[in-house]
Amino acid sequence: MLVGYMRVSKADGSQTTDLQRDALIAAGVEPDALYEDKASGKREDRPRLVACLKALKTITHPTLVINGQDDVMVPTVNSYLLSQHLPNAQLIIYPDSGHGALFQYPETLMTHTRLFLDAE
């Protein structure tokens, strides 16, 4: 099961989720598994994000979540949040790395990936 979340910061129509929606559908996410909010990222009230996180709890497949400690493109806190909502998630945070952790720790990442896949 694939789940997708889309968000734009403005609800006044000046921003749309069209490109995000197209990319998620192209990646195989069914339209009924897409969740959308039109709200600032600073807002705590994002009801569709809450619904999306609830849907993640139904995914029981083992999932490997990897991130860099200092990722600014996908803030590390999001990886913690994601792994908390996936029942069989394994979280790995690479120290002193950003969005390119896979390039900064290629051998370690491959070792971790092999261990994860071999455990199945």
C-alpha positions in Angstrom: 0.0 0.0 0.0 1.3 3.4 -1.0 0.3 6.6 0.8 0.9 10.1 -0.3 0.8 13.5 1.5 0.7 16.9 -0.3 0.8 20.4 1.2 0.9 23.9 0.0 1.3 26.9 2.3 -1.4 29.1 0.9 -5.1 28.3 0.6 -5.9 31.4 -1.5 -5.4 29.5 -4.8 -2.0 31.0 -5.6 -0.4 27.6 -5.0 -1.6 24.1 -6.0 -0.7 20.6 -5.3 -1.1 19.6 -8.9 2.6 18.7 -9.5 2.8 16.8 -6.2 -0.4 14.9 -7.0 0.9 14.0 -10.5 4.2 12.8 -9.1 2.6 10.7 -6.4 0.2 9.1 -8.9 3.0 8.4 -11.3 4.8 6.7 -8.4 1.9 4.4 -8.0 -0.2 6.0 -5.2 -3.9 5.5 -5.8 -5.9 8.7 -5.7 -7.9 7.6 -2.7 -4.6 7.2 -0.7 -3.6 10.9 -1.3 -3.9 13.3 1.6 -3.8 17.1 1.0 -3.6 20.1 3.3 -3.5 23.8 2.3 -1.8 25.3 5.4 1.4 26.8 6.5 4.0 24.3 7.7 4.1 26.2 11.0 0.4 25.4 11.6 -0.3 22.6 14.0 -3.8 22.0 12.6 -3.3 19.8 9.6 -6.2 17.4 9.6 -5.2 15.5 6.4 -1.7 14.9 7.8 -3.3 13.4 10.8 -5.4 11.2 8.6 -2.3 10.2 6.5 -0.3 9.3 9.6 -3.3 7.1 10.8 -3.3 5.4 7.4 0.5 4.6 7.8 -0.4 2.5 10.9 -2.1 0.0 8.5 1.2 -0.7 6.6 2.6 -3.8 8.2 5.5 -4.5 5.8 8.9 -4.0 7.3 10.1 -0.5 6.3 13.6 1.0 6.5 13.6 4.7 7.2 17.0 6.4 6.6 18.0 10.1 7.1 20.9 12.3 7.9 21.0 14.0 11.2 21.2 17.5 9.6 18.9 17.1 6.7 17.2 20.4 5.8 15.3 19.2 2.8 13.5 16.4 4.7 13.9 17.5 8.3 15.1 14.6 10.5 12.1 15.0 12.8 10.0 13.8 9.9 11.9 10.5 9.9 11.2 10.0 13.6 7.5 10.8 13.0 7.3 8.4 10.0 9.0 5.6 11.9 6.7 6.0 14.9 3.6 5.6 12.6 4.9 2.6 10.7 4.4 -0.5 12.9 7.4 -2.4 11.5 9.8 0.5 10.8 13.5 0.5 11.5 15.0 4.0 11.7 18.6 4.8 11.0 19.9 8.4 11.4 23.4 9.0 10.1 25.5 11.5 12.1 27.0 14.6 10.7 25.1 14.3 7.4 22.4 16.0 5.5 20.1 15.0 2.7 23.0 13.2 1.0 23.7 10.7 3.8 23.7 7.9 1.2 26.7 9.6 -0.5 28.5 10.4 2.8 28.1 6.9 4.2 27.8 4.7 1.1 29.4 1.5 2.5 27.6 1.8 5.9 24.3 2.4 4.1 24.8 -0.6 1.9 25.6 -2.8 4.9 22.5 -1.5 6.8 20.4 -2.1 3.7 21.7 -5.6 3.2 21.1 -6.5 6.8 17.6 -5.1 6.6 16.8 -7.0 3.4 18.4 -10.3 4.6 16.3 -10.2 7.7 13.2 -10.7 5.7 
